[in-house]
Amino acid sequence: MHYTKLIEQIKNRRDELQVTQETLAEISGVGLRTLKEFESGKGNPTLKTVSKLADALGLKLYLQIKSIE
């Protein structure tokens, strides 16, 4: 699954705050390798991982489930 907009928002926020990947990994509790894979579009993060990154960057994460009808 590809998370282009989500990746872009995480990267942009990290850049705005002038936070390195190493620092974000440390403060969020997400592994550096996991973060690098996610930001490069190669990873498949869990909701928990995305939530940790969002929290560390001061972002709110909303989950919307679409019904199939």
C-alpha positions in Angstrom: 0.0 0.0 0.0 1.3 3.5 -0.8 0.9 6.4 1.6 2.1 9.3 -0.6 0.2 12.1 1.1 0.9 10.8 4.6 4.6 10.4 3.9 4.6 14.0 2.5 2.9 15.4 5.6 5.3 13.6 8.0 8.3 14.8 6.0 7.1 18.3 5.7 6.3 18.6 9.4 9.7 17.1 10.3 11.4 19.7 8.0 9.3 22.5 9.5 10.4 21.6 12.9 14.0 21.0 11.7 14.0 17.5 13.2 16.3 14.9 11.7 15.2 11.4 11.0 17.5 10.2 13.8 16.0 12.6 16.3 12.4 11.8 15.3 13.2 8.1 15.6 14.5 8.7 19.1 11.7 10.8 20.4 8.9 8.8 18.8 10.2 5.4 19.8 10.1 4.3 16.1 13.2 2.5 14.8 15.4 4.6 12.5 15.3 1.9 9.8 11.5 1.8 10.0 11.3 5.6 9.7 13.7 5.6 6.7 11.7 2.9 4.9 8.4 4.7 5.6 9.7 8.0 4.3 11.2 6.4 1.2 7.8 4.8 0.4 9.2 1.3 0.8 7.8 0.5 4.3 4.4 -0.7 5.4 3.9 0.9 8.8 1.4 -0.1 11.3 -1.2 2.3 12.6 0.7 2.3 15.9 3.9 3.4 14.1 2.2 6.2 12.2 0.5 7.3 15.5 3.8 7.5 17.3 5.3 9.6 14.5 2.3 11.9 14.4 2.4 12.4 18.2 6.1 13.2 18.2 5.5 15.8 15.5 2.5 17.4 17.1 0.1 16.1 14.4 -3.4 14.6 14.9 -4.2 11.4 13.2 -7.7 10.6 12.1 -8.9 7.3 11.0 -11.8 7.1 8.6 -13.4 3.8 7.6 -15.4 3.8 4.4 -18.4 1.6 4.1 -18.8 -0.5 1.0 -22.3 -0.2 -0.3 
